Amino acid sequence: MATIWPGTDAAPVPEEFHTQRPCWSAKPLAEREGFSGTEYATIEVPRDYADPSGERITLAISRLRAADPARRRGILLAVNGGPGGEGGFGRALPERFAETELHQVYDLIGFDPRGTGESTRLYAEVSVPTAPFDSRPPDSAFPQLAEDMRQRELACNRAGGALRRHISTRNTARDMDMIRRVLGEAHLSFVGYAYGAYVGAVYGSMFPAHLDRSVLDSCVGPRWTWREQFLWQGDAVHRNVSHWARWTGQRHTVFGLGRGRGQVLAAVEQAADLLERQPGGVRLRTLFDGAVGTRSADRGRWAELAEVVGALLTAAAPGGAGPRACEELLSEQATWRPADSEGTMRIGVLEAVTLEHEWPSDLEVYYNDMRDFRKSFPYGYGVLRAQPWVGAFRTFQPAEPPTLLRRDGYPTGLVVQADGDPMDHYAGGVAMAELLGHRLLTVEDAGEHEIYVLGANPHVDAVVHRYLVDGRLPAENTFCRGVSPRPDIPADPT
């Protein structure tokens, strides 16, 4: 008996897929780290669900059985990070949950989404950027940045082949349901982080009869295109910078950067200008812009950031200690750019998935946004969110349009969102909770990202455990604390 799968071009999927019986085995001893007991297997799924009799691909899955069979509720799947597994754990996620209450009541199921890890991989050729890494690139650099992205897309196309257009969120959702069917389960519960939260929302929209409890942690905006998601990151970072500047401005006698948010931000810009005048100044100023964006997200590092700004103002000033001292002050700050620079091949899932949506082909649209971001959102490498992406040069058409998210037929779930998340804007989590009618758990005054269990936030973990294990949802609009409070430094007397 074949099954009709949701989708624009749905086709009957042969019964032989559903009746697969995974051959579970322990991970080779040499690869084990820490917790043991997880089993590993592979299953086959259609490369193209519109043509299930065609090419097949492999999914690598893992399982950690419920520790208390008498309380077993079913299976729980998780998807973390990405697209493309960036910061994700795939098959290792069950072991991240192994010391929690989830292990008591669920078979914990991990998998490497199609294109990643030990599943059939989607490759792209490595394309090394030629444009200098600059957080505030001049207009003259715009064409070179665009050409780098054009070459990146061509490199993805050369290596990705026919598989590329079938690496999509909807197909990942179908793969999840195939895992459910193969394991003989009527329902699955789900925890998704960042892009994985979107995967969970898509699964619920496509397979509402089979979704039980669901947690969406650090959500993208449910109605945003991928380009809009990137652009919103600039505002998310700047909100943290503004909060830090206001706090610092209330402590002028401690840090000496000015009174009030405006004066502190003026001091930051003065430091950026002084750094740019140093030998190797573009790199120093770029690292500084990154540090301001990164460290302002972590409330516990606010005093440290203020001290670094003050020290850089001194070191970069005429007659100061100079570039070597500035470099030392910024030594821990990593650069960031959407590229790999080692080897000849890399995973190309990020590009494939983000091309599910339409991207402007007119480069002036990107250039205008870059000019605006260079002025308004320079911190945390904000301009890179506005620059041309591979979507401007897309070499393939998606097999189907993105899912229109809705909740119709599955239980109320839970959205977890930090109000200062620098990667997935708080507004996206609020909108996701409102659209799906889920409860919203806000982590207040926090720049946390991917929080439940992975972020070691006991306040969040307690609320989410209660829901996933006991079925008790929190009240509407529940708030809890972050794990990194602001420094205990009194404000100046008013």
Backbone torsions as a table, in degrees:
resi	resn	phi	psi	omega
1	MET	NA	129.4	179.0
2	ALA	-92.9	159.3	-179.7
3	THR	-121.0	134.5	175.4
4	ILE	-84.4	125.7	-178.0
5	TRP	-100.9	143.7	178.4
6	PRO	-59.8	144.2	176.4
7	GLY	152.8	162.3	-179.2
8	THR	-60.6	-42.6	-177.9
9	ASP	-117.2	45.9	-175.7
10	ALA	-61.7	146.4	178.1
11	ALA	-140.7	155.8	178.1
12	PRO	-61.8	130.9	177.9
13	VAL	-96.9	123.2	-177.0
14	PRO	-55.9	146.9	-177.6
15	GLU	-61.2	-25.2	-177.7
16	GLU	-61.3	-25.8	176.0
17	PHE	-68.4	-44.3	-175.5
18	HIS	-70.9	-26.7	-174.7
19	THR	-94.4	8.5	173.8
20	GLN	-57.0	146.0	176.0
21	ARG	-122.2	105.7	-177.4
22	PRO	-58.2	141.6	175.0
23	CYS	-96.4	95.9	-174.6
24	TRP	-77.7	141.5	176.5
25	SER	-148.8	158.4	176.8
26	ALA	-74.0	151.3	175.6
27	LYS	-65.9	141.4	177.5
28	PRO	-52.3	138.2	-173.0
29	LEU	-53.7	-37.5	-176.8
30	ALA	-64.6	-22.3	-177.0
31	GLU	-94.6	-7.5	-175.0
32	ARG	-75.7	139.6	174.5
33	GLU	-134.4	122.1	175.3
34	GLY	69.7	-120.2	-170.6
35	PHE	-63.9	137.1	174.6
36	SER	-120.2	168.0	-179.1
37	GLY	119.2	-11.0	178.4
38	THR	-79.1	140.0	177.6
39	GLU	-105.9	154.4	-176.0
40	TYR	-132.0	147.0	179.9
41	ALA	-158.8	175.2	172.2
42	THR	-131.5	152.0	171.6
43	ILE	-133.7	165.2	177.0
44	GLU	-106.5	144.6	175.7
45	VAL	-137.6	159.2	177.0
46	PRO	-65.1	139.7	170.9
47	ARG	-63.4	-41.1	-179.2
48	ASP	-125.2	112.2	-178.2
49	TYR	-69.1	-13.6	173.2
50	ALA	-79.7	-13.9	178.9
51	ASP	-137.9	66.7	-172.7
52	PRO	-66.2	-14.2	177.1
53	SER	-87.2	-0.5	-179.0
54	GLY	-88.2	-146.4	-176.4
55	GLU	-59.1	148.1	177.2
56	ARG	-115.0	154.0	172.5
57	ILE	-127.0	168.3	-175.8
58	THR	-108.8	139.1	170.8
59	LEU	-111.9	129.7	175.1
60	ALA	-93.7	125.1	-175.5
61	ILE	-126.2	162.7	177.7
62	SER	-138.4	160.5	-179.2
63	ARG	-148.5	134.1	170.5
64	LEU	-123.2	109.3	-172.8
65	ARG	-65.4	151.8	177.7
66	ALA	-58.4	133.4	-177.0
67	ALA	-72.8	-23.3	-178.7
68	ASP	-122.5	86.7	-176.2
69	PRO	-54.6	-29.8	-179.3
70	ALA	-66.8	-25.6	-179.9
71	ARG	-102.0	0.9	-172.8
72	ARG	-54.9	128.2	-179.6
73	ARG	-98.8	-28.9	-176.4
74	GLY	152.1	-147.0	-180.0
75	ILE	-109.7	150.9	174.6
76	LEU	-128.6	121.2	176.4
77	LEU	-100.5	154.4	177.3
78	ALA	-139.9	145.9	174.5
79	VAL	-132.9	130.5	-174.9
80	ASN	-125.5	134.1	166.0
81	GLY	66.6	177.1	175.2
82	GLY	104.6	-152.7	6.1
83	PRO	-61.9	151.3	176.9
84	GLY	97.9	9.5	175.5
85	GLY	78.4	15.3	179.1
86	GLU	-63.6	113.6	-177.3
87	GLY	73.7	4.0	-177.4
88	GLY	-87.4	168.2	-175.5
89	PHE	-120.2	-14.9	176.9
90	GLY	52.0	-119.5	-176.9
91	ARG	-66.0	-15.8	-177.6
92	ALA	-84.4	-8.1	-177.1
93	LEU	-59.9	-39.1	177.6
94	PRO	-53.9	-36.6	-179.7
95	GLU	-70.5	-25.7	174.6
96	ARG	-68.8	-27.2	-179.9
97	PHE	-94.6	-2.4	-169.3
98	ALA	-63.5	-30.7	-178.3
99	GLU	-93.5	12.0	179.3
100	THR	-105.9	174.0	178.0
101	GLU	-65.3	-21.0	-180.0
102	LEU	-58.0	-35.3	-178.2
103	HIS	-63.5	-25.3	-179.0
104	GLN	-70.8	-36.1	-167.3
105	VAL	-116.3	-9.7	-179.1
106	TYR	-124.7	145.9	157.6
107	ASP	-75.1	117.4	-176.7
108	LEU	-87.8	121.3	-174.0
109	ILE	-114.8	122.8	173.5
110	GLY	-111.3	158.8	173.6
111	PHE	-158.2	150.2	172.4
112	ASP	-87.8	112.3	-178.9
113	PRO	-55.3	152.0	-178.3
114	ARG	-48.6	135.1	-179.3
115	GLY	96.6	-12.8	-171.6
116	THR	-124.2	165.1	168.8
117	GLY	55.3	-130.2	-179.4
118	GLU	-93.7	0.6	168.9
119	SER	-76.9	172.0	176.0
120	THR	-54.5	122.9	-172.3
121	ARG	-91.3	144.2	169.2
122	LEU	-98.9	117.8	-177.5
123	TYR	-100.9	155.1	168.9
124	ALA	-134.2	147.1	172.7
125	GLU	-70.1	143.8	175.3
126	VAL	-70.3	129.9	177.7
127	SER	-124.8	107.0	-174.5
128	VAL	-82.0	126.6	-179.6
129	PRO	-62.1	148.7	177.1
130	THR	-105.8	-22.2	-179.8
131	ALA	-71.9	139.6	177.2
132	PRO	-59.9	145.0	178.1
133	PHE	-77.2	115.1	-171.8
134	ASP	-145.7	122.6	-179.5
135	SER	-73.6	-13.9	178.0
136	ARG	-137.7	65.8	-173.5
137	PRO	-65.0	142.1	175.6
138	PRO	-72.3	161.6	179.1
139	ASP	-54.9	-32.8	-177.8
140	SER	-63.8	-20.8	-179.9
141	ALA	-87.9	-11.2	-174.5
142	PHE	-58.4	-48.5	-178.8
143	PRO	-60.2	-36.4	179.5
144	GLN	-68.2	-39.0	176.1
145	LEU	-62.2	-41.3	178.5
146	ALA	-65.0	-41.7	179.5
147	GLU	-64.3	-37.0	175.5
148	ASP	-58.2	-41.4	-179.9
149	MET	-72.2	-33.6	175.8
150	ARG	-63.1	-43.4	178.3
151	GLN	-66.1	-35.0	178.2
152	ARG	-63.3	-43.6	179.3
153	GLU	-65.5	-40.7	177.7
154	LEU	-63.5	-37.6	177.9
155	ALA	-66.1	-37.8	175.1
156	CYS	-63.9	-42.5	-177.3
157	ASN	-65.9	-40.9	-178.0
158	ARG	-62.9	-41.4	-176.4
159	ALA	-89.7	-26.1	-171.9
160	GLY	-75.9	-32.5	177.3
161	GLY	58.7	-149.5	-175.3
162	ALA	-70.4	-20.0	-178.3
163	LEU	-68.5	-27.9	-166.7
164	ARG	-59.6	-42.7	-177.2
165	ARG	-73.6	-6.9	178.6
166	HIS	-104.5	6.3	172.2
167	ILE	-94.2	101.3	-173.3
168	SER	-149.0	163.1	178.5
169	THR	-64.8	-40.7	179.8
170	ARG	-63.0	-39.3	179.1
171	ASN	-71.5	-32.5	173.7
172	THR	-63.3	-40.1	176.1
173	ALA	-62.2	-42.1	177.7
174	ARG	-63.4	-38.9	177.2
175	ASP	-61.4	-41.6	177.4
176	MET	-58.9	-41.2	-179.4
177	ASP	-71.6	-30.7	174.5
178	MET	-64.7	-42.1	176.2
179	ILE	-58.0	-45.1	178.0
180	ARG	-57.0	-47.4	-178.0
181	ARG	-64.0	-44.5	-178.5
182	VAL	-62.2	-35.5	179.7
183	LEU	-81.8	-2.1	175.5
184	GLY	72.8	30.9	-177.9
185	GLU	-105.6	140.7	177.8
186	ALA	-75.6	-29.3	-176.6
187	HIS	-140.1	164.0	167.9
188	LEU	-134.7	149.6	168.3
189	SER	-102.2	163.6	-167.2
190	PHE	-148.8	140.9	168.8
191	VAL	-126.4	124.2	-180.0
192	GLY	-128.3	138.7	-179.1
193	TYR	-115.4	132.1	175.3
194	ALA	55.8	-119.6	176.5
195	TYR	-56.0	-34.5	177.8
196	GLY	-61.2	-29.7	175.5
197	ALA	-63.9	-39.5	177.1
198	TYR	-65.6	-40.7	176.4
199	VAL	-56.1	-43.8	179.8
200	GLY	-63.8	-39.8	178.1
201	ALA	-65.9	-37.7	177.4
202	VAL	-67.2	-42.5	178.5
203	TYR	-58.7	-45.7	-179.7
204	GLY	-62.6	-33.4	178.5
205	SER	-72.3	-34.6	-177.6
206	MET	-87.4	-33.4	-174.5
207	PHE	-130.5	56.4	-173.3
208	PRO	-62.1	-27.8	-177.9
209	ALA	-72.0	-12.0	-173.7
210	HIS	-117.2	5.5	179.1
211	LEU	-101.1	126.6	179.0
212	ASP	-97.0	-108.3	-179.6
213	ARG	-89.0	142.4	-176.4
214	SER	-142.4	139.0	177.5
215	VAL	-124.3	123.7	179.3
216	LEU	-113.1	110.8	-170.9
217	ASP	-111.9	121.1	178.2
218	SER	65.9	72.2	-169.5
219	CYS	-86.7	147.3	163.6
220	VAL	-78.1	161.5	177.1
221	GLY	-67.3	130.1	-172.7
222	PRO	-67.7	-20.3	-179.5
223	ARG	-112.5	4.0	-179.5
224	TRP	-82.7	142.3	166.3
225	THR	-73.6	169.8	177.5
226	TRP	-63.2	-34.2	178.6
227	ARG	-66.4	-41.3	177.9
228	GLU	-63.7	-37.5	177.0
229	GLN	-59.6	-44.9	178.1
230	PHE	-61.3	-45.3	-176.9
231	LEU	-64.4	-38.1	-179.2
232	TRP	-64.7	-22.3	178.2
233	GLN	-63.5	-33.4	177.5
234	GLY	-59.9	-44.2	179.0
235	ASP	-69.3	-37.5	-180.0
236	ALA	-61.0	-43.4	179.2
237	VAL	-65.9	-43.3	-175.7
238	HIS	-67.3	-30.1	176.5
239	ARG	-61.5	-41.9	177.4
240	ASN	-65.1	-41.4	178.4
241	VAL	-61.3	-41.8	180.0
242	SER	-64.5	-41.8	178.1
243	HIS	-63.2	-43.3	178.1
244	TRP	-62.1	-44.0	-178.4
245	ALA	-63.0	-38.6	178.6
246	ARG	-65.1	-44.6	178.8
247	TRP	-62.4	-45.3	-178.8
248	THR	-65.5	-38.2	179.2
249	GLY	-66.8	-19.4	175.6
250	GLN	-84.8	1.9	-177.9
251	ARG	-134.0	46.2	-178.2
252	HIS	-61.4	-35.3	-179.3
253	THR	-67.2	-20.8	178.6
254	VAL	-88.6	-46.9	-170.6
255	PHE	-105.9	-22.2	176.7
256	GLY	67.3	28.6	-179.2
257	LEU	-101.7	5.9	179.5
258	GLY	116.7	165.1	-179.3
259	ARG	-105.2	119.3	179.6
260	GLY	94.0	160.6	-176.1
261	ARG	-57.4	-45.7	-175.8
262	GLY	-61.0	-43.4	-179.4
263	GLN	-67.9	-36.5	179.1
264	VAL	-66.9	-44.1	178.0
265	LEU	-63.9	-33.6	175.2
266	ALA	-64.3	-37.2	176.9
267	ALA	-66.2	-38.4	176.8
268	VAL	-61.2	-45.6	179.8
269	GLU	-66.5	-33.9	175.5
270	GLN	-63.4	-42.7	177.9
271	ALA	-62.8	-42.3	178.7
272	ALA	-60.8	-42.0	179.4
273	ASP	-65.4	-44.2	179.1
274	LEU	-63.5	-39.7	178.9
275	LEU	-63.9	-40.8	-178.2
276	GLU	-64.5	-23.5	179.9
277	ARG	-82.5	-9.1	179.3
278	GLN	-77.1	159.1	168.1
279	PRO	-57.4	132.9	-174.4
280	GLY	68.0	29.2	-169.5
281	GLY	-67.9	-32.8	179.7
282	VAL	-62.0	-42.0	178.6
283	ARG	-65.4	-43.6	-179.7
284	LEU	-63.0	-45.3	179.5
285	ARG	-65.0	-35.2	177.7
286	THR	-65.4	-44.6	176.4
287	LEU	-61.7	-39.0	179.5
288	PHE	-64.1	-46.1	177.5
289	ASP	-58.0	-40.1	177.6
290	GLY	-64.7	-41.7	-178.6
291	ALA	-64.8	-41.1	179.6
292	VAL	-61.4	-43.4	180.0
293	GLY	-69.0	-41.6	-176.3
294	THR	-71.3	-49.2	-172.8
295	ARG	-76.2	-24.5	177.3
296	SER	-69.8	-22.3	177.5
297	ALA	-69.5	-31.2	-178.8
298	ASP	-92.7	102.7	-176.3
299	ARG	-56.3	-32.9	-178.8
300	GLY	-67.7	-14.0	-179.0
301	ARG	-104.6	12.6	-175.5
302	TRP	-64.0	-42.7	179.7
303	ALA	-64.4	-42.3	178.8
304	GLU	-59.3	-43.4	179.1
305	LEU	-62.5	-43.8	178.8
306	ALA	-60.8	-40.3	179.5
307	GLU	-66.6	-38.7	178.5
308	VAL	-64.0	-43.4	178.3
309	VAL	-59.5	-46.1	179.6
310	GLY	-61.8	-41.9	-179.7
311	ALA	-67.4	-37.1	178.1
312	LEU	-68.9	-36.9	176.1
313	LEU	-58.5	-37.3	179.3
314	THR	-76.0	-47.2	-175.3
315	ALA	-67.6	-33.8	-176.0
316	ALA	-90.7	-8.3	179.8
317	ALA	-69.3	156.2	175.5
318	PRO	-54.1	129.7	-177.6
319	GLY	84.2	0.8	179.9
320	GLY	-79.8	-172.8	-174.9
321	ALA	-68.8	-22.0	172.4
322	GLY	94.3	-172.0	-169.4
323	PRO	-63.7	-34.3	-178.6
324	ARG	-64.0	-41.0	177.4
325	ALA	-66.0	-38.7	178.0
326	CYS	-64.0	-42.1	178.9
327	GLU	-60.4	-40.4	179.8
328	GLU	-63.6	-41.9	-180.0
329	LEU	-65.1	-24.6	-177.7
330	LEU	-109.1	16.1	-170.1
331	SER	-62.8	-30.8	-176.7
332	GLU	-83.7	-8.9	-175.2
333	GLN	-78.7	120.3	178.5
334	ALA	-86.2	151.8	170.9
335	THR	-82.6	164.6	178.5
336	TRP	-143.4	132.3	171.8
337	ARG	-156.3	150.5	-176.5
338	PRO	-78.6	68.9	-178.9
339	ALA	-159.5	159.1	171.3
340	ASP	-112.5	152.7	-177.0
341	SER	-129.4	8.9	-178.7
342	GLU	-124.7	143.9	178.7
343	GLY	77.4	-172.4	-178.9
344	THR	-112.8	-17.1	-179.0
345	MET	-132.2	152.6	175.8
346	ARG	-148.1	173.8	176.4
347	ILE	-78.8	132.1	-176.0
348	GLY	-110.0	25.9	-176.0
349	VAL	-71.0	-37.1	-179.7
350	LEU	-53.8	-49.2	-178.1
351	GLU	-65.5	-42.4	-177.8
352	ALA	-61.8	-46.5	-176.3
353	VAL	-69.5	-41.9	-178.5
354	THR	-69.4	-12.3	175.5
355	LEU	-90.2	10.0	172.4
356	GLU	-61.2	-31.4	-179.9
357	HIS	-99.8	161.8	175.9
358	GLU	-72.8	145.6	175.6
359	TRP	-123.9	145.3	177.5
360	PRO	-61.0	141.0	175.1
361	SER	-96.3	-14.1	178.7
362	ASP	-80.6	112.5	-175.9
363	LEU	-65.0	-24.8	179.1
364	GLU	-63.6	-27.4	176.1
365	VAL	-60.8	-45.2	179.3
366	TYR	-68.8	-42.7	-177.2
367	TYR	-62.1	-40.2	177.9
368	ASN	-64.6	-41.1	177.6
369	ASP	-65.8	-36.9	179.1
370	MET	-64.3	-39.4	177.1
371	ARG	-62.4	-41.7	179.4
372	ASP	-66.4	-45.1	-178.7
373	PHE	-67.8	-34.4	177.8
374	ARG	-60.0	-33.2	179.6
375	LYS	-86.9	-42.1	-170.7
376	SER	-96.4	-33.8	-172.6
377	PHE	-133.1	57.0	-177.7
378	PRO	-76.3	-18.8	-172.1
379	TYR	-80.6	151.8	-179.0
380	GLY	64.3	26.0	179.7
381	TYR	61.0	40.7	-176.0
382	GLY	-59.7	-33.8	-176.9
383	VAL	-63.2	-29.5	179.7
384	LEU	-65.7	-21.3	176.5
385	ARG	-74.5	-22.2	-176.5
386	ALA	-98.8	-16.6	-174.3
387	GLN	-70.4	165.4	178.2
388	PRO	-55.4	140.4	175.8
389	TRP	-114.1	170.8	-178.0
390	VAL	-57.2	-23.5	179.8
391	GLY	-60.7	-25.5	177.4
392	ALA	-66.4	-17.7	-175.8
393	PHE	-126.7	29.4	-171.1
394	ARG	-53.8	131.3	-177.2
395	THR	-101.5	2.8	178.5
396	PHE	-144.2	160.0	174.4
397	GLN	-103.4	133.3	178.6
398	PRO	-58.1	150.0	-179.0
399	ALA	-68.7	-23.8	-178.1
400	GLU	-160.3	160.7	179.2
401	PRO	-73.9	162.5	177.4
402	PRO	-63.7	163.0	-179.9
403	THR	-75.0	137.6	169.4
404	LEU	-84.9	109.7	-172.9
405	LEU	-69.5	141.6	175.0
406	ARG	-163.0	163.4	172.1
407	ARG	-121.4	108.5	-177.7
408	ASP	-142.6	88.9	175.1
409	GLY	115.5	4.6	173.6
410	TYR	-129.4	160.0	-170.3
411	PRO	-66.6	159.1	173.5
412	THR	-59.0	133.2	179.4
413	GLY	-112.2	-161.2	-173.6
414	LEU	-133.3	131.4	173.6
415	VAL	-107.2	130.6	176.8
416	VAL	-114.1	124.7	-176.7
417	GLN	-147.9	130.6	172.7
418	ALA	-83.7	139.0	-176.8
419	ASP	-71.0	-12.9	177.4
420	GLY	-117.6	22.4	178.7
421	ASP	-56.2	118.5	-176.4
422	PRO	-81.2	-12.3	-177.7
423	MET	-100.6	-44.1	179.8
424	ASP	-118.7	104.3	-171.8
425	HIS	-54.7	139.5	-179.5
426	TYR	-53.0	-36.7	-179.6
427	ALA	-59.5	-30.9	178.2
428	GLY	-66.7	-41.3	177.4
429	GLY	-65.6	-40.9	178.0
430	VAL	-61.2	-44.8	-178.8
431	ALA	-66.3	-37.6	179.1
432	MET	-64.7	-44.1	179.1
433	ALA	-62.4	-42.0	-179.5
434	GLU	-66.8	-43.8	-177.4
435	LEU	-63.1	-43.1	-175.6
436	LEU	-92.0	-5.7	-177.7
437	GLY	70.3	27.2	178.5
438	HIS	-86.8	161.0	172.0
439	ARG	-76.3	144.4	-179.3
440	LEU	-111.4	123.3	173.7
441	LEU	-107.1	109.9	-178.2
442	THR	-96.3	128.4	172.1
443	VAL	-90.9	111.1	-170.1
444	GLU	-79.4	143.1	172.8
445	ASP	49.4	52.6	-173.9
446	ALA	-146.0	141.3	175.3
447	GLY	-102.0	33.3	-175.8
448	GLU	-78.7	152.1	-178.4
449	HIS	-143.1	132.9	-174.3
450	GLU	56.1	82.6	-160.7
451	ILE	-101.5	-50.8	-172.8
452	TYR	-59.7	122.1	-177.8
453	VAL	64.0	-52.8	-176.5
454	LEU	-64.5	-30.5	-177.9
455	GLY	-94.2	0.5	178.3
456	ALA	52.6	42.2	176.1
457	ASN	-99.7	105.0	-174.6
458	PRO	-65.3	-28.3	-179.9
459	HIS	-67.5	-44.3	177.1
460	VAL	-68.0	-45.3	-176.9
461	ASP	-58.2	-39.9	-178.3
462	ALA	-63.0	-43.5	-178.8
463	VAL	-66.7	-45.7	-175.8
464	VAL	-71.8	-38.2	175.0
465	HIS	-56.9	-44.5	-179.0
466	ARG	-57.8	-38.7	-178.7
467	TYR	-73.6	-51.9	-174.4
468	LEU	-69.6	-33.4	-177.0
469	VAL	-89.4	-45.2	-173.6
470	ASP	-107.9	-6.7	178.1
471	GLY	79.4	15.1	-177.3
472	ARG	-97.8	104.9	177.1
473	LEU	-74.9	147.7	174.5
474	PRO	-72.0	168.5	177.1
475	ALA	-66.4	164.9	175.9
476	GLU	-56.8	140.0	174.6
477	ASN	51.1	58.1	176.5
478	THR	-84.5	143.2	179.9
479	PHE	-121.5	149.0	172.9
480	CYS	-146.8	171.1	-174.3
481	ARG	-84.6	155.8	171.1
482	GLY	-83.1	175.3	-177.7
483	VAL	-94.8	-6.0	-176.9
484	SER	-128.7	84.4	-176.0
485	PRO	-69.6	163.3	176.4
486	ARG	-62.2	149.5	178.4
487	PRO	-59.0	144.4	-178.4
488	ASP	-83.6	73.4	179.5
489	ILE	-123.4	116.4	-175.6
490	PRO	-61.8	146.7	175.0
491	ALA	-72.5	158.7	175.8
492	ASP	-62.1	148.7	174.4
493	PRO	-59.7	142.2	-179.5
494	THR	-90.7	NA	NA
